């Protein structure tokens, strides 16, 4: 039943995201922009229609850069991994906010990494940037998802071993 709740929640959030604008995903864009501004030592200007525009870098961080799709995928991955090991009603319920928080932070980290790598590639290579940007995004997101899955399962199995020893 909790698998179904998680799935329905993700479908609803995906529908909402499909109809969202830049203002509606500021909870994702603001922290990403703040870190990129700090690391790149550049300031961005925000408008609802465009997003965060870095004039000196000639890049825009907007809804398409928010990482919401990655967040929803990583949330499902984490929820399905955790729900297999929950035993009580409380555990089943508490995994939802934990999964949202953990995967939100993962998404911010993955997105910031993706954007900074993209800035580096654009400024230091002569590749066709459009193709390279998409390929680099797929590579970064897939790498983060695989590592997150492996780490999640590693920690869950370690936790189950400890519970089994004391049971």
Secondary structure by P-SEA (a helix, b strand, c coil): caaaaaaaaaaaaaaaaaacccccaaaaaaaaaaaaaaaacbbbbbbcccccccccccccccccccaaaaaaaaaaaaaaaaaaccccaaaaaaaaaaaaaaaaaaaaaaaaaaaaaaaaaaaccccaaaaaaaaaaaaaaaaaaaaaaaaaaaaaaaaaaaaaaac
